[in-house]
Amino acid sequence: MDIKFTPVSSLGEFGLIDKFASLSARFSNPNILTSIGDDAAVLKTTAGNLSVITTDILVQNVHFDTSYTSMKHLGRKAAAVNLSDIAAMSAIPTAAFVSLGIHSNLSVEMVEEFYEALTGEFGRFGCAVAGGDTSASPIGFIASITVAGEVEPDRVPMRGGARAGDIVCVTGDLGRSHAGLKVLQREKSRYVEAGQPADFLANFEGYDSALQKHLIPEPQLKLSRDITDKIRVHSMIDVSDGLVSDMLHICRASRVSASLDEEFIPLDPITKRTAKEFNEDPLAYALYGGEDYELIFTIAESDYQKLYSLEGYIRPIGRITEGEPQVTIKRTNGSNETYTDFPSYQHFAKRNRI
């Protein structure tokens, strides 16, 4: 199969922007009054609502590896990680602003595949790309994305709202994204060790749900709105850095402690199986792995029964307690593990846990 490769230089910066404008025009939002093509976007907000702004940057060989991440998958994930932050505020996304650093080894077709997937993922949730910027990049592909949204003042859940006695809840299951990453890294190592043959076959059979969780995560926008529509949520955060680190963010902001039970932390069978294949603890995937983009939130015990009225998998995993900011994991063997600092991956750190 012939793969078309049109150099980005053949279009130039403004030609590329015209292409982006055309792709973005497939999706619109009535609250965007002006978008790509003007000096700045003009957004209309609903009277009485609060504006929510989030931004994330994805850098090649830091956040993603193009040897096993297609531009289509990358486009969807780049949108999803920002939408997940919007979900953590129980907000409705409105407009996205996409700035790209593009290396000369990328073709027009590759960039177009990324942008088409990106705008499609945003459009799926009623969010339209309203602007951005482009630049040449000497170090690989870079995507810096900002998303604007809005939320009613009485339903926005801050990290600093957790209270002693709250029940800690989590949506979905945790650690499956890291399981998918481990499989992708293993197959890349096999490919390199084999001499990078053209007929190499990766062993991905049976890992579909883990690979999907890592490559194209689903932002929990609808579930977040459903939760705050029926329950007064005291605090909420999305799981991007792992259960312990993200829970510790809530504890530090709220000046409380958290006690979580291993037996209640939801692990998918594929997560357990993958960890066993690597001779690793599956709970570690949930505690430190990150990039699950589920939601952790805390509610009063009196609201616990209301969880049963919600569609979606939600599980209580522990409680908020009084004390210095820390997270304690009560292991099934009777031991306790207490964290006062972030154990998950951190940029610029000399060492990272997994």
C-alpha positions as a Markdown table, in Angstrom:
| # | Residue | x | y | z |
|---|---|---|---|---|
| 1 | Met | 0.0 | 0.0 | 0.0 |
| 2 | Asp | 1.4 | 3.4 | -1.0 |
| 3 | Ile | 1.4 | 6.0 | 1.7 |
| 4 | Lys | 1.1 | 9.5 | 0.5 |
| 5 | Phe | 3.6 | 11.9 | 2.0 |
| 6 | Thr | 3.0 | 15.6 | 1.2 |
| 7 | Pro | 5.7 | 17.8 | 2.9 |
| 8 | Val | 4.2 | 20.4 | 5.2 |
| 9 | Ser | 6.4 | 22.9 | 3.5 |
| 10 | Ser | 4.4 | 22.5 | 0.3 |
| 11 | Leu | 1.4 | 24.1 | 2.0 |
| 12 | Gly | 3.2 | 26.6 | 4.2 |
| 13 | Glu | 1.9 | 27.9 | 7.5 |
| 14 | Phe | -1.2 | 29.7 | 6.2 |
| 15 | Gly | -2.1 | 26.8 | 3.9 |
| 16 | Leu | -2.0 | 24.5 | 6.8 |
| 17 | Ile | -4.2 | 26.9 | 8.9 |
| 18 | Asp | -6.7 | 27.0 | 6.1 |
| 19 | Lys | -6.8 | 23.2 | 6.2 |
| 20 | Phe | -7.3 | 23.3 | 9.9 |
| 21 | Ala | -10.2 | 25.8 | 9.5 |
| 22 | Ser | -11.9 | 23.5 | 7.0 |
| 23 | Leu | -11.6 | 20.5 | 9.3 |
| 24 | Ser | -12.8 | 22.5 | 12.3 |
| 25 | Ala | -15.8 | 23.8 | 10.4 |
| 26 | Arg | -17.4 | 20.3 | 10.6 |
| 27 | Phe | -18.4 | 21.1 | 14.2 |
| 28 | Ser | -19.7 | 24.3 | 15.7 |
| 29 | Asn | -21.0 | 25.6 | 19.0 |
| 30 | Pro | -23.5 | 28.5 | 19.1 |
| 31 | Asn | -21.6 | 30.1 | 22.0 |
| 32 | Ile | -18.6 | 30.7 | 19.7 |
| 33 | Leu | -19.2 | 34.0 | 17.9 |
| 34 | Thr | -15.8 | 34.2 | 16.0 |
| 35 | Ser | -13.2 | 31.5 | 15.7 |
| 36 | Ile | -10.4 | 30.6 | 13.3 |
| 37 | Gly | -9.6 | 33.5 | 11.0 |
| 38 | Asp | -9.8 | 36.3 | 13.4 |
| 39 | Asp | -7.2 | 37.7 | 15.9 |
| 40 | Ala | -9.1 | 36.2 | 18.8 |
| 41 | Ala | -12.1 | 34.0 | 19.5 |
| 42 | Val | -15.2 | 35.6 | 21.0 |
| 43 | Leu | -17.2 | 33.3 | 23.3 |
| 44 | Lys | -20.7 | 33.9 | 24.7 |
| 45 | Thr | -21.3 | 32.5 | 28.2 |
| 46 | Thr | -24.6 | 31.7 | 29.8 |
| 47 | Ala | -25.6 | 34.4 | 32.3 |
| 48 | Gly | -24.8 | 33.4 | 35.9 |
| 49 | Asn | -22.5 | 30.6 | 34.9 |
| 50 | Leu | -18.8 | 30.3 | 35.7 |
| 51 | Ser | -16.1 | 30.0 | 33.0 |
| 52 | Val | -13.8 | 27.0 | 33.2 |
| 53 | Ile | -10.4 | 27.0 | 31.4 |
| 54 | Thr | -7.9 | 24.1 | 31.3 |
| 55 | Thr | -4.8 | 23.5 | 29.3 |
| 56 | Asp | -2.5 | 20.5 | 28.6 |
| 57 | Ile | 0.6 | 19.9 | 26.5 |
| 58 | Leu | 1.6 | 16.7 | 24.8 |
| 59 | Val | 5.3 | 16.3 | 23.8 |
| 60 | Gln | 6.6 | 13.5 | 21.6 |
| 61 | Asn | 8.8 | 11.0 | 23.4 |
| 62 | Val | 7.5 | 12.4 | 26.8 |
| 63 | His | 3.8 | 11.9 | 26.6 |
| 64 | Phe | 3.5 | 9.6 | 23.6 |
| 65 | Asp | 5.6 | 7.4 | 21.4 |
| 66 | Thr | 4.7 | 7.5 | 17.7 |
| 67 | Ser | 6.2 | 4.0 | 17.2 |
| 68 | Tyr | 2.9 | 2.6 | 18.7 |
| 69 | Thr | 0.6 | 5.6 | 18.7 |
| 70 | Ser | -1.1 | 6.5 | 15.5 |
| 71 | Met | -1.8 | 10.1 | 14.7 |
| 72 | Lys | -5.5 | 9.2 | 14.7 |
| 73 | His | -5.3 | 7.8 | 18.2 |
| 74 | Leu | -3.1 | 10.7 | 19.4 |
| 75 | Gly | -5.7 | 13.2 | 18.1 |
| 76 | Arg | -8.5 | 11.6 | 20.0 |
| 77 | Lys | -6.4 | 11.3 | 23.2 |
| 78 | Ala | -5.2 | 14.9 | 23.0 |
| 79 | Ala | -8.8 | 16.0 | 23.1 |
| 80 | Ala | -9.9 | 13.5 | 25.7 |
| 81 | Val | -7.2 | 14.4 | 28.3 |
| 82 | Asn | -8.4 | 18.1 | 28.2 |
| 83 | Leu | -12.1 | 17.1 | 28.2 |
| 84 | Ser | -11.4 | 14.9 | 31.3 |
| 85 | Asp | -10.2 | 18.0 | 33.2 |
| 86 | Ile | -13.5 | 19.7 | 32.2 |
| 87 | Ala | -15.4 | 16.7 | 33.5 |
| 88 | Ala | -13.5 | 16.9 | 36.8 |
| 89 | Met | -15.2 | 20.4 | 37.2 |
| 90 | Ser | -18.6 | 19.0 | 36.1 |
| 91 | Ala | -18.5 | 21.6 | 33.3 |
| 92 | Ile | -19.8 | 21.7 | 29.8 |
| 93 | Pro | -17.0 | 22.1 | 27.2 |
| 94 | Thr | -17.5 | 24.9 | 24.7 |
| 95 | Ala | -14.4 | 25.8 | 22.7 |
| 96 | Ala | -10.9 | 24.4 | 22.2 |
| 97 | Phe | -7.7 | 26.2 | 21.1 |
| 98 | Val | -5.0 | 24.0 | 19.5 |
| 99 | Ser | -1.4 | 25.0 | 19.1 |
| 100 | Leu | 0.9 | 22.6 | 17.3 |
| 101 | Gly | 4.7 | 22.3 | 16.9 |
| 102 | Ile | 5.3 | 20.3 | 13.7 |
| 103 | His | 8.5 | 18.6 | 12.8 |
| 104 | Ser | 9.6 | 18.4 | 9.2 |
| 105 | Asn | 9.4 | 14.6 | 9.2 |
| 106 | Leu | 5.6 | 14.8 | 9.5 |
| 107 | Ser | 3.5 | 14.9 | 6.3 |
| 108 | Val | 0.4 | 16.9 | 5.6 |
| 109 | Glu | -1.5 | 13.7 | 5.7 |
| 110 | Met | -0.2 | 12.8 | 9.2 |
| 111 | Val | -1.1 | 16.2 | 10.6 |
| 112 | Glu | -4.5 | 16.1 | 8.9 |
| 113 | Glu | -5.2 | 12.7 | 10.4 |
| 114 | Phe | -4.4 | 14.1 | 13.9 |
| 115 | Tyr | -6.5 | 17.2 | 13.5 |
| 116 | Glu | -9.4 | 15.4 | 12.0 |
| 117 | Ala | -9.5 | 12.9 | 14.9 |
| 118 | Leu | -9.0 | 15.8 | 17.4 |
| 119 | Thr | -11.9 | 17.9 | 16.1 |
| 120 | Gly | -14.1 | 14.8 | 15.8 |
| 121 | Glu | -13.5 | 13.9 | 19.5 |
| 122 | Phe | -14.2 | 17.5 | 20.6 |
| 123 | Gly | -17.3 | 17.7 | 18.3 |
| 124 | Arg | -18.7 | 14.5 | 19.8 |
| 125 | Phe | -19.1 | 16.5 | 23.1 |
| 126 | Gly | -20.4 | 19.7 | 21.5 |
| 127 | Cys | -17.0 | 21.4 | 21.7 |
| 128 | Ala | -15.6 | 23.2 | 18.7 |
| 129 | Val | -12.0 | 24.2 | 17.8 |
| 130 | Ala | -12.1 | 28.0 | 17.9 |
| 131 | Gly | -8.4 | 28.9 | 17.3 |
| 132 | Gly | -4.8 | 28.1 | 18.0 |
| 133 | Asp | -1.3 | 28.5 | 16.5 |
| 134 | Thr | 1.3 | 26.5 | 14.5 |
| 135 | Ser | 5.0 | 26.5 | 14.6 |
| 136 | Ala | 8.0 | 24.5 | 13.3 |
| 137 | Ser | 9.4 | 22.2 | 15.9 |
| 138 | Pro | 13.0 | 20.9 | 15.9 |
| 139 | Ile | 12.3 | 18.2 | 18.5 |
| 140 | Gly | 9.2 | 16.3 | 17.3 |
| 141 | Phe | 5.5 | 16.8 | 17.4 |
| 142 | Ile | 4.0 | 19.0 | 20.2 |
| 143 | Ala | 0.3 | 19.7 | 20.9 |
| 144 | Ser | -0.7 | 22.3 | 23.4 |
| 145 | Ile | -4.4 | 22.5 | 23.9 |
| 146 | Thr | -6.7 | 24.8 | 25.9 |
| 147 | Val | -10.4 | 24.1 | 26.4 |
| 148 | Ala | -13.0 | 26.6 | 27.7 |
| 149 | Gly | -16.2 | 25.5 | 29.3 |
| 150 | Glu | -18.8 | 26.7 | 31.7 |
| 151 | Val | -20.5 | 25.4 | 34.8 |
| 152 | Glu | -23.2 | 26.5 | 37.2 |
| 153 | Pro | -21.8 | 28.0 | 40.4 |
| 154 | Asp | -23.8 | 25.6 | 42.7 |
| 155 | Arg | -22.4 | 22.4 | 41.2 |
| 156 | Val | -18.7 | 23.0 | 40.5 |
| 157 | Pro | -16.7 | 20.6 | 42.7 |
| 158 | Met | -13.3 | 21.9 | 43.8 |
| 159 | Arg | -10.3 | 19.8 | 45.0 |
| 160 | Gly | -10.4 | 21.7 | 48.3 |
| 161 | Gly | -14.0 | 20.7 | 49.3 |
| 162 | Ala | -13.4 | 17.3 | 50.9 |
| 163 | Arg | -14.6 | 17.0 | 54.5 |
| 164 | Ala | -13.8 | 14.5 | 57.3 |
| 165 | Gly | -16.4 | 11.7 | 57.1 |
| 166 | Asp | -16.8 | 11.9 | 53.3 |
| 167 | Ile | -17.0 | 8.7 | 51.3 |
| 168 | Val | -14.4 | 8.5 | 48.6 |
| 169 | Cys | -15.8 | 7.2 | 45.3 |
| 170 | Val | -14.3 | 6.3 | 41.9 |
| 171 | Thr | -15.8 | 5.7 | 38.5 |
| 172 | Gly | -14.9 | 2.8 | 36.3 |
| 173 | Asp | -11.8 | 0.7 | 37.0 |
| 174 | Leu | -8.2 | 1.8 | 37.6 |
| 175 | Gly | -4.9 | 0.6 | 36.2 |
| 176 | Arg | -6.1 | -0.7 | 32.9 |
| 177 | Ser | -4.4 | 2.2 | 30.9 |
| 178 | His | -1.0 | 1.3 | 32.5 |
| 179 | Ala | -1.6 | -2.3 | 31.5 |
| 180 | Gly | -2.1 | -1.3 | 27.9 |
| 181 | Leu | 1.0 | 0.8 | 28.0 |
| 182 | Lys | 3.0 | -2.1 | 29.4 |
| 183 | Val | 1.9 | -4.3 | 26.4 |
| 184 | Leu | 2.7 | -1.6 | 23.9 |
| 185 | Gln | 6.2 | -1.1 | 25.3 |
| 186 | Arg | 6.8 | -4.9 | 25.4 |
| 187 | Glu | 5.9 | -5.3 | 21.7 |
| 188 | Lys | 8.0 | -2.3 | 20.8 |
| 189 | Ser | 11.0 | -4.0 | 22.6 |
| 190 | Arg | 10.3 | -7.3 | 20.7 |
| 191 | Tyr | 10.2 | -5.4 | 17.4 |
| 192 | Val | 13.5 | -3.6 | 18.1 |
| 193 | Glu | 15.2 | -6.8 | 19.4 |
| 194 | Ala | 14.1 | -8.6 | 16.2 |
| 195 | Gly | 15.9 | -6.1 | 14.1 |
| 196 | Gln | 12.7 | -4.2 | 13.1 |
| 197 | Pro | 11.6 | -6.7 | 10.3 |
| 198 | Ala | 8.9 | -5.6 | 7.9 |
| 199 | Asp | 6.9 | -8.8 | 8.6 |
| 200 | Phe | 6.9 | -8.4 | 12.4 |
| 201 | Leu | 3.6 | -9.3 | 14.1 |
| 202 | Ala | 2.8 | -7.7 | 17.4 |
| 203 | Asn | 1.1 | -9.8 | 20.0 |
| 204 | Phe | -2.0 | -7.7 | 20.9 |
| 205 | Glu | -4.6 | -10.5 | 20.9 |
| 206 | Gly | -6.7 | -10.4 | 24.1 |
| 207 | Tyr | -5.5 | -6.9 | 25.2 |
| 208 | Asp | -8.0 | -4.8 | 23.3 |
| 209 | Ser | -9.7 | -3.2 | 26.3 |
| 210 | Ala | -6.4 | -2.3 | 27.9 |
| 211 | Leu | -5.0 | -0.9 | 24.6 |
| 212 | Gln | -8.1 | 1.2 | 24.0 |
| 213 | Lys | -8.1 | 2.5 | 27.6 |
| 214 | His | -4.5 | 3.8 | 27.0 |
| 215 | Leu | -4.7 | 5.0 | 23.4 |
| 216 | Ile | -8.2 | 6.4 | 23.3 |
| 217 | Pro | -9.6 | 7.0 | 26.8 |
| 218 | Glu | -13.2 | 8.1 | 27.3 |
| 219 | Pro | -13.7 | 11.4 | 29.2 |
| 220 | Gln | -16.4 | 11.1 | 31.8 |
| 221 | Leu | -18.3 | 14.2 | 30.9 |
| 222 | Lys | -21.8 | 12.8 | 31.0 |
| 223 | Leu | -21.3 | 10.8 | 34.2 |
| 224 | Ser | -19.8 | 13.9 | 35.9 |
| 225 | Arg | -22.9 | 16.0 | 35.1 |
| 226 | Asp | -25.2 | 13.2 | 36.1 |
| 227 | Ile | -23.4 | 12.8 | 39.5 |
| 228 | Thr | -23.5 | 16.5 | 40.3 |
| 229 | Asp | -27.1 | 16.8 | 39.1 |
| 230 | Lys | -28.3 | 14.4 | 41.8 |
| 231 | Ile | -25.6 | 14.6 | 44.5 |
| 232 | Arg | -23.8 | 17.4 | 46.3 |
| 233 | Val | -20.2 | 16.5 | 45.5 |
| 234 | His | -17.7 | 18.0 | 47.9 |
| 235 | Ser | -14.6 | 17.5 | 45.8 |
| 236 | Met | -13.6 | 15.9 | 42.5 |
| 237 | Ile | -10.5 | 15.2 | 40.4 |
| 238 | Asp | -9.8 | 13.1 | 37.3 |
| 239 | Val | -7.4 | 10.2 | 37.5 |
| 240 | Ser | -4.4 | 11.3 | 35.3 |
| 241 | Asp | -1.5 | 10.6 | 37.6 |
| 242 | Gly | -2.7 | 7.5 | 39.5 |
| 243 | Leu | -5.0 | 7.0 | 42.4 |
| 244 | Val | -2.6 | 7.9 | 45.2 |
| 245 | Ser | -1.2 | 11.1 | 43.6 |
| 246 | Asp | -4.6 | 12.4 | 42.6 |
| 247 | Met | -6.2 | 11.5 | 45.9 |
| 248 | Leu | -3.3 | 13.3 | 47.6 |
| 249 | His | -4.1 | 16.4 | 45.5 |
| 250 | Ile | -7.5 | 16.4 | 47.1 |
| 251 | Cys | -6.1 | 15.8 | 50.6 |
| 252 | Arg | -3.6 | 18.7 | 50.3 |
| 253 | Ala | -6.1 | 21.1 | 48.9 |
| 254 | Ser | -8.7 | 20.1 | 51.5 |
| 255 | Arg | -6.2 | 19.7 | 54.4 |
| 256 | Val | -7.5 | 16.2 | 55.3 |
| 257 | Ser | -6.4 | 12.6 | 55.1 |
| 258 | Ala | -7.8 | 9.7 | 53.2 |
| 259 | Ser | -8.0 | 6.0 | 54.0 |
| 260 | Leu | -8.6 | 3.7 | 51.1 |
| 261 | Asp | -9.3 | 0.0 | 51.1 |
| 262 | Glu | -7.4 | -2.3 | 48.6 |
| 263 | Glu | -10.3 | -4.7 | 48.5 |
| 264 | Phe | -12.6 | -2.0 | 47.1 |
| 265 | Ile | -10.3 | -0.5 | 44.5 |
| 266 | Pro | -11.7 | -1.7 | 41.1 |
| 267 | Leu | -9.3 | -3.6 | 38.9 |
| 268 | Asp | -10.4 | -5.1 | 35.6 |
| 269 | Pro | -9.5 | -8.8 | 34.9 |
| 270 | Ile | -7.2 | -7.7 | 32.0 |
| 271 | Thr | -5.3 | -5.5 | 34.4 |
| 272 | Lys | -4.7 | -8.3 | 36.8 |
| 273 | Arg | -3.7 | -10.7 | 34.0 |
| 274 | Thr | -1.3 | -8.2 | 32.5 |
| 275 | Ala | 0.4 | -7.5 | 35.8 |
| 276 | Lys | 0.8 | -11.2 | 36.5 |
| 277 | Glu | 2.5 | -11.6 | 33.1 |
| 278 | Phe | 5.0 | -9.0 | 34.1 |
| 279 | Asn | 5.4 | -10.4 | 37.6 |
| 280 | Glu | 4.1 | -7.1 | 39.0 |
| 281 | Asp | 1.4 | -6.1 | 41.6 |
| 282 | Pro | -1.8 | -5.2 | 39.8 |
| 283 | Leu | -2.7 | -2.8 | 42.5 |
| 284 | Ala | 0.4 | -0.8 | 41.7 |
| 285 | Tyr | -1.0 | -0.2 | 38.2 |
| 286 | Ala | -4.0 | 1.5 | 39.8 |
| 287 | Leu | -2.1 | 3.4 | 42.6 |
| 288 | Tyr | 0.7 | 4.8 | 40.4 |
| 289 | Gly | -0.1 | 4.1 | 36.7 |
| 290 | Gly | -2.3 | 7.0 | 35.8 |
| 291 | Glu | -3.9 | 8.0 | 32.5 |
| 292 | Asp | -7.2 | 6.2 | 33.3 |
| 293 | Tyr | -9.1 | 9.5 | 33.1 |
| 294 | Glu | -11.8 | 8.2 | 35.5 |
| 295 | Leu | -13.1 | 10.4 | 38.3 |
| 296 | Ile | -12.4 | 10.4 | 42.1 |
| 297 | Phe | -15.0 | 12.3 | 44.1 |
| 298 | Thr | -16.1 | 12.7 | 47.7 |
| 299 | Ile | -19.6 | 12.9 | 49.1 |
| 300 | Ala | -21.3 | 13.0 | 52.4 |
| 301 | Glu | -22.4 | 9.6 | 53.9 |
| 302 | Ser | -26.0 | 10.8 | 53.9 |
| 303 | Asp | -25.8 | 11.0 | 50.1 |
| 304 | Tyr | -24.4 | 7.5 | 49.6 |
| 305 | Gln | -27.7 | 5.8 | 48.7 |
| 306 | Lys | -28.2 | 8.3 | 45.8 |
| 307 | Leu | -25.3 | 6.6 | 44.0 |
| 308 | Tyr | -27.7 | 3.8 | 43.1 |
| 309 | Ser | -29.8 | 6.1 | 41.0 |
| 310 | Leu | -26.9 | 6.8 | 38.7 |
| 311 | Glu | -26.1 | 4.9 | 35.5 |
| 312 | Gly | -22.4 | 4.0 | 35.2 |
| 313 | Tyr | -20.0 | 2.0 | 37.4 |
| 314 | Ile | -19.3 | 3.9 | 40.6 |
| 315 | Arg | -17.6 | 2.3 | 43.6 |
| 316 | Pro | -16.9 | 3.6 | 47.2 |
| 317 | Ile | -13.2 | 2.9 | 48.0 |
| 318 | Gly | -12.6 | 4.7 | 51.4 |
| 319 | Arg | -13.2 | 7.6 | 53.6 |
| 320 | Ile | -11.9 | 11.1 | 54.3 |
| 321 | Thr | -10.5 | 11.5 | 57.8 |
| 322 | Glu | -9.1 | 14.4 | 59.9 |
| 323 | Gly | -5.3 | 14.8 | 60.0 |
| 324 | Glu | -2.3 | 15.9 | 58.0 |
| 325 | Pro | -2.6 | 15.5 | 54.2 |
| 326 | Gln | -1.8 | 11.9 | 53.4 |
| 327 | Val | -3.2 | 8.8 | 51.7 |
| 328 | Thr | -3.3 | 5.5 | 53.5 |
| 329 | Ile | -3.9 | 2.2 | 51.6 |
| 330 | Lys | -5.3 | -0.5 | 53.8 |
| 331 | Arg | -3.9 | -3.7 | 52.2 |
| 332 | Thr | -5.8 | -7.0 | 52.3 |
| 333 | Asn | -2.9 | -8.6 | 54.2 |
| 334 | Gly | -3.5 | -6.3 | 57.1 |
| 335 | Ser | -0.7 | -3.9 | 56.5 |
| 336 | Asn | -1.0 | -0.1 | 55.8 |
| 337 | Glu | 0.9 | 2.0 | 53.2 |
| 338 | Thr | 0.9 | 5.7 | 53.9 |
| 339 | Tyr | 1.9 | 8.4 | 51.3 |
| 340 | Thr | 2.6 | 12.0 | 52.1 |
| 341 | Asp | 4.3 | 12.7 | 48.8 |
| 342 | Phe | 3.5 | 11.9 | 45.2 |
| 343 | Pro | 4.6 | 8.4 | 44.1 |
| 344 | Ser | 3.6 | 8.5 | 40.5 |
| 345 | Tyr | 5.5 | 9.7 | 37.4 |
| 346 | Gln | 6.5 | 13.3 | 37.7 |
| 347 | His | 8.2 | 15.4 | 35.1 |
| 348 | Phe | 11.8 | 16.5 | 36.0 |
| 349 | Ala | 12.0 | 13.9 | 38.8 |
| 350 | Lys | 15.2 | 11.8 | 38.9 |
| 351 | Arg | 13.3 | 8.6 | 39.6 |
| 352 | Asn | 9.7 | 7.4 | 39.0 |
| 353 | Arg | 8.0 | 4.5 | 40.6 |
| 354 | Ile | 6.7 | 2.6 | 37.5 |
